[in-house]
Amino acid sequence: MDIETIVVSPLQVNCYLVWSKEGRSGVIIDPGDEDERIVERIDRNEVKPAAILLTHGHADHIGAVEPLKRTYDIPLYIGREDEALLSSPSANVSAFFGYEISCPPADQTVADGDNIRIGGLSFTILATPGHTPGGVCYYTGRHLFCGDTLFMGSIGRTDLPGGDSRQLIKSIEKNILSLPDETICYPGHGPVTSVGRERTGNPFLTGGRFA
């Protein structure tokens, strides 16, 4: 499996291309903006996109969904409770920031414990509500695409509509800190980290139980 990070938009969102070495079929995770740059990277790596996966429905993570779906005619996946955010600028908070973004409806919604196979890749869905009601992580082979749930040394903000700080911490404890320490975490913004690093060094998570 190969992974490439494309940092897009003024909000510096991490869009990830993930593809299998055999056959080069892959997925686009959180295409927040700059569809032309994403297409250029897809072409450069000779990736064959098979799906778009969203960790959550906030505007900064969905801005390039519509043109990429149009270009590649591929399905869109999102957590069940975040599906409504896709069509609603107020729910996906773009209206809150003075602009309006929406995207096509999901082709498939996912829930905690689901397993999806796309091309040569297989992902387990880990529900991590708290940043949004339907936030999810995609786990495959000790790689965790965790969106805005967990960052290096921090956690997702919960002051936007649908956010819940207590629920977010519970989600991280249940479905992320239960993973092996060597699990690599690919967040929605900022640098890559690991479960072990965040278990011992994240000030939001070092209350003792998981250290």
VOGU-3710 file (C-alpha; in Angstrom, 3 decimals, decimal comma):
1> mdietivvsp> 0,000/0,000/0,000  1,198/3,505/-0,878  0,047/6,770/0,673  0,536/10,321/-0,527  -0,546/13,463/1,315  -1,827/16,485/-0,593  -2,277/19,572/1,566  -5,140/21,634/0,142  -7,036/24,863/0,771  -6,129/27,830/2,977
11> lqvncylvws> -7,099/25,663/5,966  -4,280/23,203/5,149  -6,414/20,077/4,967  -4,653/16,758/4,482  -6,163/14,959/1,509  -4,786/11,433/1,209  -4,335/9,226/-1,825  -4,119/5,590/-0,775  -3,589/2,837/-3,302  -2,549/-0,782/-3,603
21> kegrsgviid> 0,796/-1,556/-5,176  -0,804/-4,338/-7,158  -3,223/-2,921/-9,691  -2,825/0,657/-8,359  -6,508/0,904/-7,450  -7,068/3,383/-4,660  -9,172/5,837/-2,721  -9,229/9,578/-2,157  -9,703/10,529/1,492  -11,072/13,970/2,440
31> pgdederive> -10,664/15,939/-0,809  -11,255/19,362/0,723  -10,326/21,619/-2,192  -8,108/22,060/-5,254  -9,465/19,213/-7,341  -7,062/19,982/-10,189  -4,040/19,424/-7,912  -5,544/16,170/-6,666  -6,121/14,984/-10,244  -2,541/15,894/-11,126
41> ridrnevkpa> -1,222/13,748/-8,259  -3,523/10,901/-9,244  -2,198/11,024/-12,793  1,430/11,327/-11,666  1,114/8,229/-9,490  -0,955/6,349/-12,076  -3,625/5,681/-9,462  -7,012/4,327/-10,476  -9,500/5,995/-8,081  -12,248/3,624/-6,936
51> aillthghad> -13,942/5,664/-4,181  -13,938/8,834/-2,107  -13,885/8,318/1,660  -14,872/11,118/4,040  -13,912/11,097/7,692  -16,632/13,685/8,366  -18,833/16,184/6,589  -17,329/19,584/7,385  -16,947/21,930/4,440  -13,152/22,021/4,494
61> higaveplkr> -13,068/18,255/3,863  -15,683/18,023/1,086  -14,972/20,965/-1,224  -13,534/18,913/-4,104  -15,934/15,972/-3,885  -18,285/17,098/-6,643  -15,671/17,621/-9,410  -13,811/14,436/-8,478  -17,009/12,378/-8,560  -17,785/13,893/-11,927
71> tydiplyigr> -14,304/13,166/-13,269  -14,011/9,573/-12,070  -17,641/8,470/-11,568  -16,819/6,835/-8,230  -18,876/6,260/-5,058  -18,754/8,486/-1,982  -18,617/7,041/1,571  -19,339/8,854/4,833  -20,442/8,048/8,384  -24,192/7,598/8,606
81> edeallssps> -24,837/10,453/11,050  -22,865/12,941/8,934  -24,694/12,303/5,670  -26,975/15,313/6,184  -23,986/17,667/6,387  -23,130/17,156/2,725  -26,064/19,155/1,374  -26,391/21,726/4,149  -24,009/24,724/4,362  -25,362/25,493/7,821
91> anvsaffgye> -24,755/21,950/9,087  -21,313/21,611/7,473  -20,423/25,061/8,903  -19,460/26,694/5,605  -22,296/29,201/6,121  -20,850/29,903/9,578  -17,659/31,127/7,900  -19,438/33,236/5,295  -19,445/30,967/2,249  -21,570/28,033/1,149
101> iscppadqtv> -20,266/24,606/0,180  -22,221/21,451/-0,518  -21,568/18,236/-2,411  -23,479/15,283/-3,889  -25,144/12,791/-1,542  -23,279/9,749/-0,298  -23,507/6,549/-2,269  -22,883/4,520/0,875  -22,938/5,323/4,579  -20,778/3,445/7,069
111> adgdnirigg> -21,008/2,644/10,772  -18,762/1,388/13,548  -17,319/-2,046/12,842  -18,158/-2,103/9,146  -15,568/-3,554/6,808  -15,341/-2,216/3,293  -13,216/-3,549/0,456  -12,388/-1,218/-2,413  -10,127/-2,469/-5,156  -7,174/-4,085/-3,426
121> lsftilatpg> -7,725/-2,214/-0,150  -9,706/-3,183/2,935  -10,769/-0,747/5,674  -12,386/-1,221/9,066  -14,666/1,624/10,110  -14,140/3,026/13,602  -16,838/5,463/14,695  -15,392/8,493/16,487  -18,223/10,984/17,046  -17,493/14,165/18,937
131> htpggvcyyt> -15,982/16,535/16,396  -19,105/15,830/14,355  -21,966/13,428/15,155  -20,935/10,971/12,440  -17,159/11,221/12,354  -15,360/8,006/11,442  -11,812/6,736/11,051  -10,618/4,314/8,379  -8,233/1,635/9,676  -6,127/-0,560/7,459
141> grhlfcgdtl> -2,906/-2,446/8,171  -1,810/-0,354/11,178  -2,642/2,870/9,328  -5,445/5,033/10,730  -6,985/7,895/8,755  -8,497/9,828/11,616  -9,703/13,124/10,145  -10,236/15,829/12,754  -10,682/13,397/15,644  -7,040/13,322/16,728
151> fmgsigrtdl> -3,994/15,461/15,954  -0,382/15,394/17,067  -0,607/16,710/20,611  -4,249/17,728/20,316  -7,805/16,658/19,494  -10,548/17,972/17,237  -12,442/21,127/18,106  -15,913/20,672/19,558  -17,213/24,249/19,575  -18,967/23,949/16,206
161> pggdsrqlik> -22,550/22,709/15,734  -22,812/19,018/16,625  -19,563/18,974/18,595  -19,343/17,227/21,960  -16,053/17,241/23,896  -16,977/14,424/26,289  -18,097/12,226/23,440  -14,914/12,946/21,487  -12,665/11,862/24,352  -14,731/8,691/24,810
171> sieknilslp> -14,452/7,956/21,090  -10,680/8,321/21,156  -10,348/6,161/24,264  -12,572/3,422/22,861  -11,572/3,207/19,224  -8,120/4,782/18,887  -6,196/4,249/22,118  -7,268/0,606/21,982  -5,147/0,178/18,829  -1,482/-0,919/18,898
181> deticypghg> 1,021/1,814/19,790  2,739/1,467/16,413  -0,446/2,429/14,551  0,311/5,447/12,351  -2,322/8,185/12,554  -3,000/10,359/9,522  -4,949/13,411/10,731  -7,051/15,902/8,818  -4,564/18,695/9,510  -0,920/18,759/10,564
191> pvtsvgrert> 1,753/16,076/10,820  1,428/12,322/11,034  1,638/10,841/14,522  1,142/7,475/16,219  -1,159/5,959/18,809  1,779/5,381/21,148  2,944/8,973/20,911  -0,521/10,348/21,622  -1,196/7,852/24,393  1,763/9,159/26,385
201> gnpfltggrf> 2,251/12,716/25,148  -1,115/14,195/24,225  -2,166/16,546/27,061  -5,851/15,891/26,333  -5,395/12,130/26,798  -2,797/11,670/29,520  -5,072/11,416/32,508  -3,352/8,204/33,572  -5,692/5,447/32,435  -4,022/5,001/29,043
211> a> -0,483/6,165/29,776
//
